[in-house]
């Protein structure tokens, strides 16, 4: 689950370790549930709020 503490929305991309975009989301609500791909692996979440970009590494076993 992802919580948005800002009043505006943000864009979220799920990428594989090679940088290929698997999913894109435009999040406007305060709380959203995002499902990762079912396959084991390393995924990168890229979160952009329009002024900053954040990255989070997720390991799925």
C-alpha distance matrix in Angstrom:
0.0 3.8 6.6 10.0 12.9 15.5 17.4 17.5 15.2 14.5 14.8 12.5 14.4 13.8 17.2 19.0 21.0 24.0 22.3 22.2 19.6 17.9 15.7 15.5 13.4 14.7 12.0 13.9 11.9 10.6 7.0 5.8 4.4 6.4 8.7 10.8 14.5 16.0 18.6 18.7 18.9 17.7 15.4 15.2 12.5 14.7 13.5 16.5 17.0 20.6 22.1 20.2 18.4 16.1 15.6 13.4 14.8 12.9 15.4 15.0 17.9
3.8 0.0 3.8 6.6 9.7 12.1 14.2 14.2 12.0 11.2 11.9 10.2 12.7 13.0 16.4 18.8 20.7 23.3 21.2 21.5 18.7 17.7 15.2 14.3 11.9 12.5 9.7 11.5 10.0 8.3 5.8 5.4 6.2 7.4 10.6 12.3 16.0 18.1 20.4 20.4 19.9 18.2 15.4 14.2 11.0 12.4 10.5 13.2 13.4 17.1 18.5 16.6 15.2 13.1 13.3 11.8 14.1 13.2 16.3 16.7 20.0
6.6 3.8 0.0 3.8 6.3 9.1 11.3 12.1 10.8 11.0 12.9 12.2 15.3 16.2 19.6 22.2 23.9 26.5 24.1 24.5 21.6 21.0 18.3 16.7 13.9 13.5 10.1 10.6 8.6 5.8 4.5 6.6 8.8 10.8 14.2 16.0 19.8 21.9 24.2 24.1 23.6 21.6 18.9 17.3 13.8 14.5 11.8 13.7 12.8 16.5 17.6 16.3 15.7 14.0 15.0 14.1 16.8 16.4 19.6 20.2 23.5
10.0 6.6 3.8 0.0 3.8 5.6 7.8 8.5 7.7 8.4 11.1 11.4 15.0 16.8 20.1 23.1 24.7 27.0 24.2 24.6 21.6 21.5 18.6 16.3 13.4 12.0 8.6 8.4 7.2 4.7 6.0 8.1 11.2 12.7 16.4 18.1 21.7 24.3 26.4 26.5 25.6 23.3 20.3 18.1 14.4 14.1 10.7 11.6 9.9 13.4 14.6 13.8 13.9 13.0 15.0 14.9 18.2 18.4 21.9 22.8 26.3
12.9 9.7 6.3 3.8 0.0 3.8 6.8 8.8 9.5 10.7 13.9 14.6 18.2 20.0 23.1 26.1 27.4 29.6 26.8 27.7 24.8 24.9 22.1 19.8 16.9 15.2 11.9 11.0 9.8 6.7 8.8 11.7 14.7 16.4 20.0 21.6 25.2 27.7 29.7 29.6 28.5 26.0 23.1 20.7 17.2 16.5 13.0 13.3 10.9 14.2 14.6 14.0 15.0 14.2 16.6 16.8 20.3 20.9 24.4 25.6 28.9
15.5 12.1 9.1 5.6 3.8 0.0 3.8 5.5 7.3 9.0 12.6 14.3 18.0 20.5 23.4 26.7 28.1 29.9 26.8 27.6 24.6 25.1 22.2 19.3 16.4 14.0 11.2 9.7 9.7 7.8 10.8 13.2 16.5 17.9 21.6 23.1 26.6 29.4 31.3 31.4 30.1 27.5 24.3 21.6 18.0 16.5 12.8 12.0 8.8 11.5 12.0 12.4 14.0 14.2 17.2 18.2 21.8 22.7 26.4 27.7 31.3
17.4 14.2 11.3 7.8 6.8 3.8 0.0 3.8 6.8 9.8 13.5 15.8 19.6 22.3 25.4 28.8 30.6 32.2 28.9 29.2 26.0 26.4 23.1 20.0 16.8 13.8 11.1 8.5 8.7 7.8 11.5 13.9 17.5 19.1 22.9 24.8 28.1 31.0 33.2 33.6 32.5 30.1 26.8 24.2 20.4 18.9 15.1 13.9 10.4 12.3 13.6 14.8 16.5 17.3 20.2 21.3 24.8 25.6 29.2 30.2 33.8
17.5 14.2 12.1 8.5 8.8 5.5 3.8 0.0 3.8 6.9 10.5 13.3 17.0 20.1 23.0 26.6 28.5 29.7 26.3 26.4 23.2 23.8 20.6 17.2 14.2 10.9 9.0 6.7 8.5 8.9 12.2 13.6 17.1 18.0 21.7 23.4 26.5 29.6 31.7 32.3 31.0 28.6 25.1 22.3 18.6 16.7 13.0 11.2 7.8 9.3 11.3 12.8 14.4 15.7 18.6 20.1 23.6 24.6 28.3 29.3 33.0
15.2 12.0 10.8 7.7 9.5 7.3 6.8 3.8 0.0 3.8 7.1 9.9 13.5 16.6 19.6 23.3 25.3 26.6 23.1 23.1 19.7 20.1 16.8 13.5 10.4 7.2 5.4 4.1 6.9 8.3 10.6 11.0 14.3 14.7 18.4 20.0 22.9 26.1 28.2 29.0 27.8 25.5 21.9 19.4 15.7 13.9 10.4 9.1 6.6 8.7 11.4 12.3 12.9 14.1 16.5 17.8 21.1 21.8 25.4 26.3 29.9
14.5 11.2 11.0 8.4 10.7 9.0 9.8 6.9 3.8 0.0 3.8 6.6 10.2 13.4 16.2 19.9 21.8 22.9 19.5 19.6 16.4 17.2 14.2 10.8 8.4 6.0 5.3 6.6 9.3 10.3 11.6 11.2 13.8 13.4 16.8 17.8 20.5 23.9 25.6 26.3 24.8 22.3 18.7 16.0 12.3 10.2 6.9 5.6 4.3 6.9 9.8 9.9 9.7 10.9 13.1 14.8 18.0 18.9 22.6 23.7 27.5
14.8 11.9 12.9 11.1 13.9 12.6 13.5 10.5 7.1 3.8 0.0 3.8 6.8 10.3 13.0 16.7 18.9 19.7 16.2 16.0 12.7 13.6 10.7 7.3 5.8 4.6 6.0 8.7 11.5 12.9 13.3 11.9 13.6 12.2 15.0 15.6 17.9 21.5 22.9 23.8 22.2 19.9 16.2 13.6 10.2 8.0 5.8 5.2 6.4 8.2 11.2 10.8 9.4 10.5 11.9 13.6 16.4 17.3 20.8 21.7 25.5
12.5 10.2 12.2 11.4 14.6 14.3 15.8 13.3 9.9 6.6 3.8 0.0 3.8 6.8 9.8 13.4 15.7 16.9 13.8 13.6 10.4 10.9 8.3 5.8 5.1 6.4 7.3 10.8 12.6 13.6 13.0 10.9 11.6 9.5 12.0 12.0 14.4 18.0 19.3 20.1 18.5 16.3 12.5 10.2 6.8 5.6 4.6 6.5 8.8 11.1 13.5 12.0 9.6 9.5 9.7 10.8 13.1 13.7 17.1 18.0 21.8
14.4 12.7 15.3 15.0 18.2 18.0 19.6 17.0 13.5 10.2 6.8 3.8 0.0 3.8 6.3 10.0 12.5 13.4 10.3 9.8 6.6 7.5 5.7 4.5 6.3 8.9 10.6 14.2 16.1 17.2 16.1 13.5 13.4 10.3 11.7 10.7 12.3 16.0 16.8 17.7 15.9 13.8 10.0 8.0 5.7 5.1 6.6 8.7 11.8 13.5 15.7 13.9 10.9 10.6 9.6 10.6 11.9 12.5 15.5 16.3 20.0
13.8 13.0 16.2 16.8 20.0 20.5 22.3 20.1 16.6 13.4 10.3 6.8 3.8 0.0 3.8 7.0 9.8 11.4 9.1 8.5 6.0 5.5 5.2 6.5 8.6 11.9 13.1 16.8 18.1 18.9 17.1 14.2 13.0 9.5 9.7 7.7 9.0 12.7 13.1 13.9 12.2 10.4 6.7 5.8 4.8 6.5 9.0 11.9 15.0 17.1 18.9 16.7 13.3 12.1 10.0 9.7 9.9 9.7 12.3 12.8 16.4
17.2 16.4 19.6 20.1 23.1 23.4 25.4 23.0 19.6 16.2 13.0 9.8 6.3 3.8 0.0 3.8 6.5 7.6 5.4 5.3 4.4 5.3 7.2 9.0 11.9 15.0 16.5 20.3 21.7 22.5 20.8 17.9 16.6 13.1 12.7 9.9 10.1 13.4 12.8 13.3 10.9 8.9 5.7 5.1 6.5 7.7 11.1 13.6 17.2 18.7 20.3 17.8 14.1 13.1 10.3 10.4 9.7 10.1 12.0 12.9 16.2
19.0 18.8 22.2 23.1 26.1 26.7 28.8 26.6 23.3 19.9 16.7 13.4 10.0 7.0 3.8 0.0 3.8 5.4 5.4 5.5 6.7 6.9 9.8 12.4 15.3 18.6 20.0 23.8 25.0 25.5 23.5 20.6 18.8 15.1 13.9 10.5 9.7 12.3 10.7 10.7 8.0 6.5 4.8 6.2 9.0 10.9 14.4 17.1 20.7 22.3 23.6 20.9 17.1 15.7 12.4 11.8 9.9 9.8 10.5 11.3 14.1
21.0 20.7 23.9 24.7 27.4 28.1 30.6 28.5 25.3 21.8 18.9 15.7 12.5 9.8 6.5 3.8 0.0 3.8 5.4 7.5 9.6 10.6 13.4 15.5 18.3 21.4 22.6 26.3 27.5 27.7 25.7 23.1 21.4 18.0 16.9 13.4 12.8 14.9 12.7 11.7 8.2 5.9 5.8 6.7 10.3 11.9 15.7 18.3 22.0 23.5 24.2 21.2 17.4 15.7 12.2 11.6 9.1 10.0 10.2 11.9 14.4
24.0 23.3 26.5 27.0 29.6 29.9 32.2 29.7 26.6 22.9 19.7 16.9 13.4 11.4 7.6 5.4 3.8 0.0 3.8 5.7 9.0 10.7 13.9 16.0 19.2 22.1 24.0 27.6 29.2 29.8 28.1 25.4 23.9 20.3 19.3 15.9 14.8 17.1 14.8 14.4 11.2 9.5 9.1 9.5 12.7 13.4 17.2 19.2 23.0 23.9 24.8 22.1 18.4 17.4 14.3 14.5 12.5 13.6 14.0 15.4 17.7
22.3 21.2 24.1 24.2 26.8 26.8 28.9 26.3 23.1 19.5 16.2 13.8 10.3 9.1 5.4 5.4 5.4 3.8 0.0 3.8 6.3 9.0 11.6 12.9 16.2 18.8 20.8 24.4 26.3 27.0 25.6 23.0 22.0 18.5 18.1 15.1 14.6 17.6 16.0 16.0 12.9 10.8 9.0 8.0 10.4 10.4 14.0 15.7 19.5 20.3 21.3 18.8 15.1 14.7 12.0 13.0 11.9 13.4 14.8 16.3 19.1
22.2 21.5 24.5 24.6 27.7 27.6 29.2 26.4 23.1 19.6 16.0 13.6 9.8 8.5 5.3 5.5 7.5 5.7 3.8 0.0 3.8 6.2 9.3 11.2 14.8 17.7 20.1 23.8 25.7 26.9 25.4 22.5 21.2 17.5 16.8 14.1 13.0 16.1 14.8 15.7 13.2 12.0 9.9 9.8 11.5 11.7 15.1 16.7 20.4 21.1 22.7 20.6 17.1 16.8 14.4 15.1 14.1 14.8 16.0 16.7 19.5
19.6 18.7 21.6 21.6 24.8 24.6 26.0 23.2 19.7 16.4 12.7 10.4 6.6 6.0 4.4 6.7 9.6 9.0 6.3 3.8 0.0 3.8 5.8 7.4 11.0 14.0 16.5 20.1 22.2 23.5 22.2 19.2 18.2 14.6 14.3 12.2 11.7 15.2 14.9 16.2 14.2 12.8 9.9 9.3 9.8 9.8 12.7 14.2 17.7 18.6 20.6 18.8 15.5 15.4 13.4 14.2 14.0 14.4 16.2 16.6 19.8
17.9 17.7 21.0 21.5 24.9 25.1 26.4 23.8 20.1 17.2 13.6 10.9 7.5 5.5 5.3 6.9 10.6 10.7 9.0 6.2 3.8 0.0 3.8 7.1 10.5 14.0 16.1 19.9 21.4 22.9 21.0 17.7 16.1 12.4 11.4 9.3 8.3 11.9 12.0 13.9 12.7 12.2 9.4 10.0 10.3 11.4 13.9 16.0 19.2 20.6 22.9 21.1 17.7 17.2 15.0 14.9 14.3 13.7 15.1 14.7 17.7
15.7 15.2 18.3 18.6 22.1 22.2 23.1 20.6 16.8 14.2 10.7 8.3 5.7 5.2 7.2 9.8 13.4 13.9 11.6 9.3 5.8 3.8 0.0 3.8 6.8 10.4 12.5 16.2 17.8 19.5 17.9 14.5 13.4 9.9 9.8 8.9 9.1 12.9 14.0 16.0 15.1 14.3 11.0 10.9 9.8 10.6 12.1 14.1 16.7 18.3 21.0 19.5 16.5 16.2 14.7 14.8 15.0 14.4 16.4 16.0 19.2
15.5 14.3 16.7 16.3 19.8 19.3 20.0 17.2 13.5 10.8 7.3 5.8 4.5 6.5 9.0 12.4 15.5 16.0 12.9 11.2 7.4 7.1 3.8 0.0 3.8 7.0 9.6 13.2 15.3 17.3 16.3 13.3 13.2 10.3 11.5 11.4 12.5 16.2 17.5 19.3 18.2 16.8 13.1 12.0 9.9 9.5 10.1 11.2 13.6 14.9 17.9 16.9 14.3 14.7 14.1 14.8 16.0 15.9 18.6 18.6 22.1
13.4 11.9 13.9 13.4 16.9 16.4 16.8 14.2 10.4 8.4 5.8 5.1 6.3 8.6 11.9 15.3 18.3 19.2 16.2 14.8 11.0 10.5 6.8 3.8 0.0 3.8 6.0 9.5 11.6 13.8 13.0 10.2 10.8 8.8 11.0 12.1 14.0 17.5 19.4 21.0 20.2 18.8 15.1 13.7 10.8 10.4 9.6 10.6 12.0 13.8 17.0 16.3 14.3 14.6 14.7 15.3 17.1 16.8 19.7 19.7 23.3
14.7 12.5 13.5 12.0 15.2 14.0 13.8 10.9 7.2 6.0 4.6 6.4 8.9 11.9 15.0 18.6 21.4 22.1 18.8 17.7 14.0 14.0 10.4 7.0 3.8 0.0 3.8 6.5 9.5 12.1 12.3 10.4 12.3 11.2 14.1 15.5 17.7 21.1 23.1 24.6 23.7 22.0 18.2 16.4 13.1 11.8 9.9 9.7 10.0 11.5 15.0 15.1 14.0 14.9 15.9 17.0 19.4 19.5 22.7 22.9 26.6
12.0 9.7 10.1 8.6 11.9 11.2 11.1 9.0 5.4 5.3 6.0 7.3 10.6 13.1 16.5 20.0 22.6 24.0 20.8 20.1 16.5 16.1 12.5 9.6 6.0 3.8 0.0 3.8 5.9 8.3 8.7 7.3 10.0 10.0 13.5 15.4 18.2 21.3 23.6 24.8 24.1 22.4 18.7 16.9 13.3 12.5 9.9 10.2 9.6 12.1 15.1 15.1 14.3 14.6 15.9 16.5 19.1 19.0 22.3 22.5 26.1
13.9 11.5 10.6 8.4 11.0 9.7 8.5 6.7 4.1 6.6 8.7 10.8 14.2 16.8 20.3 23.8 26.3 27.6 24.4 23.8 20.1 19.9 16.2 13.2 9.5 6.5 3.8 0.0 3.8 6.8 8.7 8.7 12.1 13.0 16.6 18.9 21.7 24.7 27.2 28.4 27.8 26.0 22.4 20.4 16.7 15.7 12.6 12.2 10.4 12.6 15.5 16.2 16.2 16.9 18.7 19.4 22.3 22.3 25.7 25.9 29.4
11.9 10.0 8.6 7.2 9.8 9.7 8.7 8.5 6.9 9.3 11.5 12.6 16.1 18.1 21.7 25.0 27.5 29.2 26.3 25.7 22.2 21.4 17.8 15.3 11.6 9.5 5.9 3.8 0.0 3.8 5.6 6.7 10.4 12.4 16.0 18.7 21.8 24.4 27.2 28.2 27.9 26.3 23.0 21.4 17.6 17.3 14.3 14.6 12.8 15.5 18.0 18.3 18.3 18.2 19.8 19.9 22.6 22.2 25.4 25.4 28.8
10.6 8.3 5.8 4.7 6.7 7.8 7.8 8.9 8.3 10.3 12.9 13.6 17.2 18.9 22.5 25.5 27.7 29.8 27.0 26.9 23.5 22.9 19.5 17.3 13.8 12.1 8.3 6.8 3.8 0.0 3.8 6.8 10.5 12.9 16.6 19.1 22.6 24.9 27.6 28.2 27.8 26.0 22.9 21.2 17.5 17.4 14.2 14.9 13.0 16.1 17.9 17.7 17.9 17.3 19.0 18.8 21.7 21.3 24.5 24.8 28.1
7.0 5.8 4.5 6.0 8.8 10.8 11.5 12.2 10.6 11.6 13.3 13.0 16.1 17.1 20.8 23.5 25.7 28.1 25.6 25.4 22.2 21.0 17.9 16.3 13.0 12.3 8.7 8.7 5.6 3.8 0.0 3.8 7.0 9.9 13.4 16.1 19.6 21.7 24.5 25.0 25.0 23.5 20.6 19.4 15.9 16.6 14.0 15.6 14.6 18.0 19.9 19.1 18.5 17.3 18.2 17.3 19.7 18.8 21.8 21.7 24.8
5.8 5.4 6.6 8.1 11.7 13.2 13.9 13.6 11.0 11.2 11.9 10.9 13.5 14.2 17.9 20.6 23.1 25.4 23.0 22.5 19.2 17.7 14.5 13.3 10.2 10.4 7.3 8.7 6.7 6.8 3.8 0.0 3.8 6.4 9.9 12.8 16.1 18.3 21.2 22.1 22.2 21.0 18.0 17.2 13.9 14.9 13.0 15.0 14.7 18.0 20.3 19.3 18.0 16.8 17.1 16.1 18.1 16.8 19.6 19.2 22.4
4.4 6.2 8.8 11.2 14.7 16.5 17.5 17.1 14.3 13.8 13.6 11.6 13.4 13.0 16.6 18.8 21.4 23.9 22.0 21.2 18.2 16.1 13.4 13.2 10.8 12.3 10.0 12.1 10.4 10.5 7.0 3.8 0.0 3.8 6.6 9.8 13.1 14.9 17.9 18.9 19.4 18.7 16.0 16.0 13.2 15.1 14.0 16.7 17.2 20.5 22.7 21.2 19.4 17.7 17.2 15.5 16.8 14.8 17.1 16.2 19.1
6.4 7.4 10.8 12.7 16.4 17.9 19.1 18.0 14.7 13.4 12.2 9.5 10.3 9.5 13.1 15.1 18.0 20.3 18.5 17.5 14.6 12.4 9.9 10.3 8.8 11.2 10.0 13.0 12.4 12.9 9.9 6.4 3.8 0.0 3.8 6.5 9.8 12.1 14.9 16.1 16.3 15.6 12.8 12.9 10.4 12.7 12.4 15.3 16.6 19.7 21.9 20.2 17.9 16.2 15.2 13.6 14.4 12.5 14.8 13.8 17.0
8.7 10.6 14.2 16.4 20.0 21.6 22.9 21.7 18.4 16.8 15.0 12.0 11.7 9.7 12.7 13.9 16.9 19.3 18.1 16.8 14.3 11.4 9.8 11.5 11.0 14.1 13.5 16.6 16.0 16.6 13.4 9.9 6.6 3.8 0.0 3.8 6.6 8.4 11.5 13.1 13.9 14.0 11.7 13.0 11.5 14.3 14.9 18.1 19.8 22.8 25.0 23.1 20.3 18.4 16.7 14.7 14.6 11.9 13.3 11.5 14.4
10.8 12.3 16.0 18.1 21.6 23.1 24.8 23.4 20.0 17.8 15.6 12.0 10.7 7.7 9.9 10.5 13.4 15.9 15.1 14.1 12.2 9.3 8.9 11.4 12.1 15.5 15.4 18.9 18.7 19.1 16.1 12.8 9.8 6.5 3.8 0.0 3.8 6.3 8.5 9.8 10.2 10.4 8.3 10.2 9.8 13.0 14.5 17.9 20.3 23.0 25.0 22.7 19.5 17.4 15.1 12.9 12.0 9.2 10.2 8.5 11.6
14.5 16.0 19.8 21.7 25.2 26.6 28.1 26.5 22.9 20.5 17.9 14.4 12.3 9.0 10.1 9.7 12.8 14.8 14.6 13.0 11.7 8.3 9.1 12.5 14.0 17.7 18.2 21.7 21.8 22.6 19.6 16.1 13.1 9.8 6.6 3.8 0.0 3.8 5.6 8.0 9.0 10.3 8.9 11.6 12.0 15.1 17.2 20.4 23.0 25.5 27.5 25.2 21.9 20.0 17.4 15.4 13.8 11.1 11.2 8.9 11.3
16.0 18.1 21.9 24.3 27.7 29.4 31.0 29.6 26.1 23.9 21.5 18.0 16.0 12.7 13.4 12.3 14.9 17.1 17.6 16.1 15.2 11.9 12.9 16.2 17.5 21.1 21.3 24.7 24.4 24.9 21.7 18.3 14.9 12.1 8.4 6.3 3.8 0.0 3.8 6.6 9.1 11.4 11.2 14.4 15.2 18.5 20.5 23.9 26.4 29.1 31.0 28.6 25.2 23.1 20.3 17.8 15.8 12.6 11.6 8.3 9.5
18.6 20.4 24.2 26.4 29.7 31.3 33.2 31.7 28.2 25.6 22.9 19.3 16.8 13.1 12.8 10.7 12.7 14.8 16.0 14.8 14.9 12.0 14.0 17.5 19.4 23.1 23.6 27.2 27.2 27.6 24.5 21.2 17.9 14.9 11.5 8.5 5.6 3.8 0.0 3.8 6.3 9.4 10.2 13.8 15.5 18.8 21.4 24.7 27.7 30.1 31.8 29.1 25.6 23.4 20.2 17.8 15.2 12.2 10.5 7.6 8.1
18.7 20.4 24.1 26.5 29.6 31.4 33.6 32.3 29.0 26.3 23.8 20.1 17.7 13.9 13.3 10.7 11.7 14.4 16.0 15.7 16.2 13.9 16.0 19.3 21.0 24.6 24.8 28.4 28.2 28.2 25.0 22.1 18.9 16.1 13.1 9.8 8.0 6.6 3.8 0.0 3.8 7.2 9.2 13.0 15.2 18.6 21.4 24.9 27.9 30.4 31.7 28.7 25.1 22.5 19.1 16.4 13.3 10.3 7.7 4.9 4.9
18.9 19.9 23.6 25.6 28.5 30.1 32.5 31.0 27.8 24.8 22.2 18.5 15.9 12.2 10.9 8.0 8.2 11.2 12.9 13.2 14.2 12.7 15.1 18.2 20.2 23.7 24.1 27.8 27.9 27.8 25.0 22.2 19.4 16.3 13.9 10.2 9.0 9.1 6.3 3.8 0.0 3.8 6.5 10.2 13.0 16.2 19.3 22.7 25.9 28.3 29.3 26.2 22.5 19.9 16.3 13.9 10.5 8.3 5.9 5.3 6.6
17.7 18.2 21.6 23.3 26.0 27.5 30.1 28.6 25.5 22.3 19.9 16.3 13.8 10.4 8.9 6.5 5.9 9.5 10.8 12.0 12.8 12.2 14.3 16.8 18.8 22.0 22.4 26.0 26.3 26.0 23.5 21.0 18.7 15.6 14.0 10.4 10.3 11.4 9.4 7.2 3.8 0.0 3.8 6.9 10.1 13.2 16.4 19.7 23.0 25.3 26.0 22.8 19.1 16.5 12.8 10.5 7.0 5.8 4.6 6.3 8.7
15.4 15.4 18.9 20.3 23.1 24.3 26.8 25.1 21.9 18.7 16.2 12.5 10.0 6.7 5.7 4.8 5.8 9.1 9.0 9.9 9.9 9.4 11.0 13.1 15.1 18.2 18.7 22.4 23.0 22.9 20.6 18.0 16.0 12.8 11.7 8.3 8.9 11.2 10.2 9.2 6.5 3.8 0.0 3.8 6.6 9.8 12.9 16.3 19.5 21.8 22.8 19.8 16.1 13.7 10.2 8.3 5.9 5.1 6.4 7.8 11.1
15.2 14.2 17.3 18.1 20.7 21.6 24.2 22.3 19.4 16.0 13.6 10.2 8.0 5.8 5.1 6.2 6.7 9.5 8.0 9.8 9.3 10.0 10.9 12.0 13.7 16.4 16.9 20.4 21.4 21.2 19.4 17.2 16.0 12.9 13.0 10.2 11.6 14.4 13.8 13.0 10.2 6.9 3.8 0.0 3.8 6.3 9.7 12.9 16.2 18.4 19.2 16.0 12.3 10.1 6.6 5.7 4.7 6.1 8.8 10.9 14.5
12.5 11.0 13.8 14.4 17.2 18.0 20.4 18.6 15.7 12.3 10.2 6.8 5.7 4.8 6.5 9.0 10.3 12.7 10.4 11.5 9.8 10.3 9.8 9.9 10.8 13.1 13.3 16.7 17.6 17.5 15.9 13.9 13.2 10.4 11.5 9.8 12.0 15.2 15.5 15.2 13.0 10.1 6.6 3.8 0.0 3.8 6.3 9.9 13.0 15.5 16.5 13.7 10.2 8.0 5.5 5.0 6.4 7.4 10.9 12.6 16.4
14.7 12.4 14.5 14.1 16.5 16.5 18.9 16.7 13.9 10.2 8.0 5.6 5.1 6.5 7.7 10.9 11.9 13.4 10.4 11.7 9.8 11.4 10.6 9.5 10.4 11.8 12.5 15.7 17.3 17.4 16.6 14.9 15.1 12.7 14.3 13.0 15.1 18.5 18.8 18.6 16.2 13.2 9.8 6.3 3.8 0.0 3.8 6.6 10.1 12.1 13.1 10.4 6.8 5.8 4.7 6.7 9.0 10.9 14.4 16.3 20.1
13.5 10.5 11.8 10.7 13.0 12.8 15.1 13.0 10.4 6.9 5.8 4.6 6.6 9.0 11.1 14.4 15.7 17.2 14.0 15.1 12.7 13.9 12.1 10.1 9.6 9.9 9.9 12.6 14.3 14.2 14.0 13.0 14.0 12.4 14.9 14.5 17.2 20.5 21.4 21.4 19.3 16.4 12.9 9.7 6.3 3.8 0.0 3.8 6.6 9.3 10.6 8.2 5.5 5.1 6.3 8.3 11.5 13.1 16.9 18.6 22.4
16.5 13.2 13.7 11.6 13.3 12.0 13.9 11.2 9.1 5.6 5.2 6.5 8.7 11.9 13.6 17.1 18.3 19.2 15.7 16.7 14.2 16.0 14.1 11.2 10.6 9.7 10.2 12.2 14.6 14.9 15.6 15.0 16.7 15.3 18.1 17.9 20.4 23.9 24.7 24.9 22.7 19.7 16.3 12.9 9.9 6.6 3.8 0.0 3.8 5.6 7.2 5.7 4.3 6.4 8.9 11.6 14.9 16.9 20.5 22.3 26.1
17.0 13.4 12.8 9.9 10.9 8.8 10.4 7.8 6.6 4.3 6.4 8.8 11.8 15.0 17.2 20.7 22.0 23.0 19.5 20.4 17.7 19.2 16.7 13.6 12.0 10.0 9.6 10.4 12.8 13.0 14.6 14.7 17.2 16.6 19.8 20.3 23.0 26.4 27.7 27.9 25.9 23.0 19.5 16.2 13.0 10.1 6.6 3.8 0.0 3.8 5.6 5.8 6.7 8.7 11.9 14.3 17.8 19.6 23.3 25.0 28.8
20.6 17.1 16.5 13.4 14.2 11.5 12.3 9.3 8.7 6.9 8.2 11.1 13.5 17.1 18.7 22.3 23.5 23.9 20.3 21.1 18.6 20.6 18.3 14.9 13.8 11.5 12.1 12.6 15.5 16.1 18.0 18.0 20.5 19.7 22.8 23.0 25.5 29.1 30.1 30.4 28.3 25.3 21.8 18.4 15.5 12.1 9.3 5.6 3.8 0.0 3.8 6.0 7.7 10.9 14.0 17.0 20.3 22.4 26.1 27.9 31.7
22.1 18.5 17.6 14.6 14.6 12.0 13.6 11.3 11.4 9.8 11.2 13.5 15.7 18.9 20.3 23.6 24.2 24.8 21.3 22.7 20.6 22.9 21.0 17.9 17.0 15.0 15.1 15.5 18.0 17.9 19.9 20.3 22.7 21.9 25.0 25.0 27.5 31.0 31.8 31.7 29.3 26.0 22.8 19.2 16.5 13.1 10.6 7.2 5.6 3.8 0.0 3.8 7.1 10.3 13.8 17.0 20.5 23.0 26.7 28.9 32.6
20.2 16.6 16.3 13.8 14.0 12.4 14.8 12.8 12.3 9.9 10.8 12.0 13.9 16.7 17.8 20.9 21.2 22.1 18.8 20.6 18.8 21.1 19.5 16.9 16.3 15.1 15.1 16.2 18.3 17.7 19.1 19.3 21.2 20.2 23.1 22.7 25.2 28.6 29.1 28.7 26.2 22.8 19.8 16.0 13.7 10.4 8.2 5.7 5.8 6.0 3.8 0.0 3.8 6.6 10.2 13.5 16.9 19.7 23.3 25.8 29.4
18.4 15.2 15.7 13.9 15.0 14.0 16.5 14.4 12.9 9.7 9.4 9.6 10.9 13.3 14.1 17.1 17.4 18.4 15.1 17.1 15.5 17.7 16.5 14.3 14.3 14.0 14.3 16.2 18.3 17.9 18.5 18.0 19.4 17.9 20.3 19.5 21.9 25.2 25.6 25.1 22.5 19.1 16.1 12.3 10.2 6.8 5.5 4.3 6.7 7.7 7.1 3.8 0.0 3.8 6.8 10.3 13.6 16.3 19.9 22.4 26.0
16.1 13.1 14.0 13.0 14.2 14.2 17.3 15.7 14.1 10.9 10.5 9.5 10.6 12.1 13.1 15.7 15.7 17.4 14.7 16.8 15.4 17.2 16.2 14.7 14.6 14.9 14.6 16.9 18.2 17.3 17.3 16.8 17.7 16.2 18.4 17.4 20.0 23.1 23.4 22.5 19.9 16.5 13.7 10.1 8.0 5.8 5.1 6.4 8.7 10.9 10.3 6.6 3.8 0.0 3.8 6.8 10.3 13.1 16.8 19.4 23.0
15.6 13.3 15.0 15.0 16.6 17.2 20.2 18.6 16.5 13.1 11.9 9.7 9.6 10.0 10.3 12.4 12.2 14.3 12.0 14.4 13.4 15.0 14.7 14.1 14.7 15.9 15.9 18.7 19.8 19.0 18.2 17.1 17.2 15.2 16.7 15.1 17.4 20.3 20.2 19.1 16.3 12.8 10.2 6.6 5.5 4.7 6.3 8.9 11.9 14.0 13.8 10.2 6.8 3.8 0.0 3.8 6.8 9.8 13.3 16.1 19.6
13.4 11.8 14.1 14.9 16.8 18.2 21.3 20.1 17.8 14.8 13.6 10.8 10.6 9.7 10.4 11.8 11.6 14.5 13.0 15.1 14.2 14.9 14.8 14.8 15.3 17.0 16.5 19.4 19.9 18.8 17.3 16.1 15.5 13.6 14.7 12.9 15.4 17.8 17.8 16.4 13.9 10.5 8.3 5.7 5.0 6.7 8.3 11.6 14.3 17.0 17.0 13.5 10.3 6.8 3.8 0.0 3.8 6.4 10.0 12.8 16.3
14.8 14.1 16.8 18.2 20.3 21.8 24.8 23.6 21.1 18.0 16.4 13.1 11.9 9.9 9.7 9.9 9.1 12.5 11.9 14.1 14.0 14.3 15.0 16.0 17.1 19.4 19.1 22.3 22.6 21.7 19.7 18.1 16.8 14.4 14.6 12.0 13.8 15.8 15.2 13.3 10.5 7.0 5.9 4.7 6.4 9.0 11.5 14.9 17.8 20.3 20.5 16.9 13.6 10.3 6.8 3.8 0.0 3.8 6.7 9.9 13.1
12.9 13.2 16.4 18.4 20.9 22.7 25.6 24.6 21.8 18.9 17.3 13.7 12.5 9.7 10.1 9.8 10.0 13.6 13.4 14.8 14.4 13.7 14.4 15.9 16.8 19.5 19.0 22.3 22.2 21.3 18.8 16.8 14.8 12.5 11.9 9.2 11.1 12.6 12.2 10.3 8.3 5.8 5.1 6.1 7.4 10.9 13.1 16.9 19.6 22.4 23.0 19.7 16.3 13.1 9.8 6.4 3.8 0.0 3.8 6.4 9.8
15.4 16.3 19.6 21.9 24.4 26.4 29.2 28.3 25.4 22.6 20.8 17.1 15.5 12.3 12.0 10.5 10.2 14.0 14.8 16.0 16.2 15.1 16.4 18.6 19.7 22.7 22.3 25.7 25.4 24.5 21.8 19.6 17.1 14.8 13.3 10.2 11.2 11.6 10.5 7.7 5.9 4.6 6.4 8.8 10.9 14.4 16.9 20.5 23.3 26.1 26.7 23.3 19.9 16.8 13.3 10.0 6.7 3.8 0.0 3.8 6.5
15.0 16.7 20.2 22.8 25.6 27.7 30.2 29.3 26.3 23.7 21.7 18.0 16.3 12.8 12.9 11.3 11.9 15.4 16.3 16.7 16.6 14.7 16.0 18.6 19.7 22.9 22.5 25.9 25.4 24.8 21.7 19.2 16.2 13.8 11.5 8.5 8.9 8.3 7.6 4.9 5.3 6.3 7.8 10.9 12.6 16.3 18.6 22.3 25.0 27.9 28.9 25.8 22.4 19.4 16.1 12.8 9.9 6.4 3.8 0.0 3.8
17.9 20.0 23.5 26.3 28.9 31.3 33.8 33.0 29.9 27.5 25.5 21.8 20.0 16.4 16.2 14.1 14.4 17.7 19.1 19.5 19.8 17.7 19.2 22.1 23.3 26.6 26.1 29.4 28.8 28.1 24.8 22.4 19.1 17.0 14.4 11.6 11.3 9.5 8.1 4.9 6.6 8.7 11.1 14.5 16.4 20.1 22.4 26.1 28.8 31.7 32.6 29.4 26.0 23.0 19.6 16.3 13.1 9.8 6.5 3.8 0.0
